[in-house]
Amino acid sequence: MSSESDQWYYDDAAGPVVRPYAMTRGRTVHAADEKIDLIALVITRHAPGEGDALEEDPGLTPEHLEILDLCKHQAVSVAELAADLDLPVGVVRVLVGDLLAERHVHLHKPVPPAELPDESLLREVIAGLRAL
Amino acid sequence: MAMARTPRRPDPAAAEPVALKLLVAGGFGAGKTTLVGAVSEIRPLLTEESLSEVGRPVDDTKGVEGKRTTTVAMDFGRITLREDLVLYLFGTPGQDRFWFLWDELAQGALGAVVLADTRRLADCFAAIDYFEQRGIPFMVAVNCFDGAERHNPETVRDALDIDEGVPVVLCDARERESAKNILITLVEHAARVAAGHRAPAAL
């Protein structure tokens, strides 16, 4: 069976013609239950330099590897990954879910709504904004 | 208005990072994109895709090809306040079919700026109703467009029929300092709202 990467065709005007969900093999929901938040922060688990072995992993598409690369030095939000990869957020959620299930990444979830707003946190935000 | 991406420093030992979210709402052409761009370090565009014509997300793992899809683009920005504290600003999508996206954006948001265009004030009614209903702290920023009459914020407050406690300020969405002050006003307002919930007013 040919991999998704064999199916990428680019038309200069139209851009990639393979529908984005081809990368996720038609899936819209990943293994974990909760919908991954737009501002959840993704960070790659393994140290930089161990990446080469992952490229051999047949379960990881180029997009999975790109996410691992983008997140290896600092946490990146799901929203930013979608923008960086130029993919719909839904697709990125599935990809991140895959990486999470295989323990290739950590996910830092945002502060739960019930704990918002924490007074000291808000003061820190205000101080940070004033300093801009 | 492309902005160069700020290079990130590698810091694998950073404390657990905290990400927070503010929303920027307002009618078409009110200045959401401009406001986000004025303070953001980055300038990406986010794409969301609904999987149903009626605008509700459908969890269906079979035959995605069979569904007609709608793509919604939203502006978002980032402000790194500290190594471990990042603020994200999300511009809300147009109001008609995309309320389910609003719910997702609003979930866990610290607060929202509603940008008002005095030439089309009615465009922000729906956003104000939305945040009032959900108890999300919000404020109104009246964007001063060239050539538009400069209104008194209190006149705008009356026209929009919002509570005394909700900040209504004039702004220029193009100006970084103005945009920054709006965000500060919003977060201060959110802090007051929170304090009010924790300590109900004594009689």
HADDOCK unambig.tbl for C-alpha pairs under 7 A between the chains (distance, minus, plus):
assign (segid A and resid 26 and name CA) (segid B and resid 61 and name CA) 6.46 0.50 0.50
assign (segid A and resid 26 and name CA) (segid B and resid 62 and name CA) 6.72 0.50 0.50
assign (segid A and resid 26 and name CA) (segid B and resid 63 and name CA) 6.65 0.50 0.50
assign (segid A and resid 26 and name CA) (segid B and resid 64 and name CA) 5.80 0.50 0.50
assign (segid A and resid 27 and name CA) (segid B and resid 61 and name CA) 4.94 0.50 0.50
assign (segid A and resid 28 and name CA) (segid B and resid 59 and name CA) 6.45 0.50 0.50
assign (segid A and resid 28 and name CA) (segid B and resid 60 and name CA) 6.56 0.50 0.50
assign (segid A and resid 28 and name CA) (segid B and resid 61 and name CA) 5.70 0.50 0.50
assign (segid A and resid 29 and name CA) (segid B and resid 59 and name CA) 6.64 0.50 0.50
assign (segid A and resid 29 and name CA) (segid B and resid 61 and name CA) 6.88 0.50 0.50
assign (segid A and resid 39 and name CA) (segid B and resid 19 and name CA) 6.35 0.50 0.50
assign (segid A and resid 73 and name CA) (segid B and resid 10 and name CA) 4.74 0.50 0.50
assign (segid A and resid 73 and name CA) (segid B and resid 11 and name CA) 6.15 0.50 0.50
assign (segid A and resid 73 and name CA) (segid B and resid 12 and name CA) 5.89 0.50 0.50
assign (segid A and resid 74 and name CA) (segid B and resid 10 and name CA) 6.05 0.50 0.50
assign (segid A and resid 74 and name CA) (segid B and resid 11 and name CA) 6.26 0.50 0.50
assign (segid A and resid 74 and name CA) (segid B and resid 12 and name CA) 6.53 0.50 0.50
assign (segid A and resid 79 and name CA) (segid B and resid 46 and name CA) 6.51 0.50 0.50
assign (segid A and resid 82 and name CA) (segid B and resid 46 and name CA) 6.41 0.50 0.50
assign (segid A and resid 83 and name CA) (segid B and resid 44 and name CA) 5.72 0.50 0.50
assign (segid A and resid 83 and name CA) (segid B and resid 45 and name CA) 5.76 0.50 0.50
assign (segid A and resid 83 and name CA) (segid B and resid 46 and name CA) 5.28 0.50 0.50
assign (segid A and resid 87 and name CA) (segid B and resid 47 and name CA) 6.83 0.50 0.50
assign (segid A and resid 88 and name CA) (segid B and resid 47 and name CA) 4.79 0.50 0.50
assign (segid A and resid 88 and name CA) (segid B and resid 48 and name CA) 4.99 0.50 0.50
assign (segid A and resid 88 and name CA) (segid B and resid 49 and name CA) 6.03 0.50 0.50
assign (segid A and resid 89 and name CA) (segid B and resid 47 and name CA) 6.08 0.50 0.50
assign (segid A and resid 89 and name CA) (segid B and resid 48 and name CA) 5.15 0.50 0.50
assign (segid A and resid 90 and name CA) (segid B and resid 48 and name CA) 6.61 0.50 0.50
assign (segid A and resid 90 and name CA) (segid B and resid 49 and name CA) 6.70 0.50 0.50
assign (segid A and resid 110 and name CA) (segid B and resid 18 and name CA) 6.58 0.50 0.50
assign (segid A and resid 110 and name CA) (segid B and resid 19 and name CA) 5.78 0.50 0.50
assign (segid A and resid 110 and name CA) (segid B and resid 20 and name CA) 6.86 0.50 0.50
assign (segid A and resid 112 and name CA) (segid B and resid 108 and name CA) 6.49 0.50 0.50
assign (segid A and resid 113 and name CA) (segid B and resid 107 and name CA) 6.98 0.50 0.50
assign (segid A and resid 113 and name CA) (segid B and resid 108 and name CA) 4.51 0.50 0.50
assign (segid A and resid 117 and name CA) (segid B and resid 110 and name CA) 6.79 0.50 0.50
assign (segid A and resid 117 and name CA) (segid B and resid 194 and name CA) 6.43 0.50 0.50
assign (segid A and resid 119 and name CA) (segid B and resid 191 and name CA) 6.46 0.50 0.50
assign (segid A and resid 122 and name CA) (segid B and resid 187 and name CA) 6.75 0.50 0.50
assign (segid A and resid 122 and name CA) (segid B and resid 191 and name CA) 6.40 0.50 0.50
assign (segid A and resid 126 and name CA) (segid B and resid 184 and name CA) 5.87 0.50 0.50
assign (segid A and resid 126 and name CA) (segid B and resid 187 and name CA) 6.60 0.50 0.50
assign (segid A and resid 128 and name CA) (segid B and resid 81 and name CA) 4.92 0.50 0.50
assign (segid A and resid 129 and name CA) (segid B and resid 81 and name CA) 6.72 0.50 0.50
assign (segid A and resid 129 and name CA) (segid B and resid 180 and name CA) 6.86 0.50 0.50
assign (segid A and resid 129 and name CA) (segid B and resid 184 and name CA) 6.48 0.50 0.50
